[in-house]
Amino acid sequence: MTLCTVDRGSARKRILLVEDDGATRFMMSEMLEELGVECIEAEDGRRCLERLADEADRIDLVLMDIHMRPMTGLEAIAAIRSSPDDPPRQMRIIAVTADQALHDPELVRARGFNDVIPKPVSFARIRDAVQAL
C-alpha cells in the first residue's frame, strides 16, 4: 500500500485507490499525484475495508475497481454500505470498471456506488471526480 492530495488551501484531499492491476494502479496514482491528491492504495476489496477501518475519517473519496480477487468491488461496497459506522457508510465511492454492463450510472448507484468511471480511465474523468470534492 502506498500513500497518493487536491490542494485546497491547507487541506490536501486524500483518495483511496482500490485496484488489483499494478499497471492500472500506477497509472491512476500518477494522474492523482499530478492533481495534487494524496493517494492511498489498496490491492483488493479486503484491503480497502482494512484501510477504511483504520482511516475512513481521513479519506475524501474512494475510487474502486469492480472485478478484483479475492474480494470484489461489489462485495466491498455491500460491506461498506451496510456498516453501522459512518464514515465509511456514507463515503463517496466511485466505481472504476471496464465492464460495459456497469458503465450505466444508475446501475452502479443501485449497487451503492455514487458514480462510475469507465476504463480505460482518462485524466479528464479523474480530474472531474477530484474537482467535485
C-alpha positions in Angstrom: 0.0 0.0 0.0 1.3 3.4 -0.9 0.2 6.9 0.0 -1.3 9.2 -3.4 -4.0 15.4 -2.1 -6.1 18.1 -4.3 -4.5 21.0 -2.6 -7.4 23.2 -1.4 -5.7 25.7 0.7 -4.1 23.9 3.6 -6.3 20.7 3.4 -5.0 18.2 0.8 -7.6 15.7 -0.3 -6.9 12.0 0.3 -8.2 9.4 -2.1 -8.3 5.6 -1.6 -7.5 3.9 -4.9 -8.6 0.3 -4.9 -7.3 -1.5 -7.9 -5.8 -5.0 -8.3 -3.9 -4.4 -11.5 -0.5 -2.9 -10.7 -0.1 -1.1 -14.0 -3.5 0.5 -13.8 -3.0 1.4 -10.2 0.4 3.0 -11.1 -1.2 5.0 -14.0 -4.1 6.2 -11.9 -1.9 7.1 -8.9 0.3 9.2 -11.3 -2.8 11.1 -12.5 -3.9 11.7 -8.9 -0.4 12.9 -8.0 -0.5 15.3 -10.9 -3.7 16.7 -9.5 -2.0 17.2 -6.1 -4.0 14.5 -4.4 -2.7 12.2 -1.7 -3.4 8.7 -2.9 -3.7 5.7 -0.6 -3.6 2.4 -2.5 -5.3 -0.9 -1.8 -5.0 -4.0 -4.0 -8.5 -5.5 -3.4 -11.7 -5.1 -1.6 -10.5 -6.7 1.6 -7.5 -4.3 1.8 -9.9 -1.5 1.1 -12.0 -2.4 4.2 -8.9 -2.6 6.3 -7.8 0.9 5.2 -11.3 2.3 5.8 -11.4 0.7 9.3 -8.1 2.5 10.1 -8.6 5.9 8.5 -12.1 6.4 7.0 -12.4 9.8 8.7 -9.3 11.0 6.8 -10.4 9.8 3.3 -12.3 12.1 1.0 -13.1 9.7 -1.9 -12.7 6.1 -2.9 -12.0 5.0 -6.5 -12.8 1.3 -6.6 -12.3 -1.3 -9.3 -15.2 -3.8 -9.6 -13.6 -7.0 -10.7 -10.9 -8.0 -8.1 -9.9 -11.0 -6.2 -10.2 -12.2 -3.5 -12.9 -9.6 -2.6 -14.6 -7.8 -5.5 -15.6 -4.2 -5.5 -19.2 -5.2 -5.4 -18.6 -7.3 -2.2 -16.7 -4.4 -0.7 -19.3 -1.8 -1.4 -22.0 -4.0 0.1 -19.9 -4.3 3.3 -19.3 -0.6 3.4 -22.9 0.5 2.8 -24.2 -2.0 5.4 -21.6 -0.9 8.0 -23.1 0.6 11.2 -20.2 3.2 11.2 -20.2 6.5 9.4 -17.8 7.1 8.0 -17.4 5.0 5.9 -21.1 4.1 5.3 -21.9 7.5 3.6 -18.5 7.9 2.0 -18.3 9.0 -1.7 -17.3 5.9 -3.7 -16.8 5.8 -7.5 -16.7 2.5 -9.4 -13.9 2.2 -11.9 -14.6 -0.6 -14.4 -14.0 -1.9 -18.0 -17.3 -3.9 -17.7 -19.6 -2.3 -20.2 -22.7 -3.5 -18.4 -21.7 -1.4 -15.4 -21.0 1.8 -17.3 -24.6 2.9 -16.6 -24.5 5.4 -13.6 -28.0 4.4 -12.5 -27.0 0.7 -12.3 -23.9 1.4 -10.2 -25.9 3.7 -8.0 -28.3 0.9 -7.4 -25.3 -1.2 -6.2 -24.2 1.5 -3.8 -21.6 3.5 -5.8 -22.0 7.3 -6.2 -20.8 7.2 -9.9 -18.7 5.3 -12.4 -15.6 6.0 -14.3 -15.2 3.7 -17.3 -11.9 2.1 -18.2 -9.7 2.9 -19.9 -9.5 5.7 -17.4 -9.0 9.2 -18.8 -7.3 12.1 -17.0 -10.3 14.3 -17.6 -12.6 11.8 -15.7 -10.2 11.6 -12.8 -9.9 15.4 -12.7 -13.7 15.8 -12.7 -14.1 13.3 -9.8 -11.4 15.1 -7.8 -12.7 18.6 -8.5 -16.2 17.5 -7.3 -14.8 17.1 -3.8 
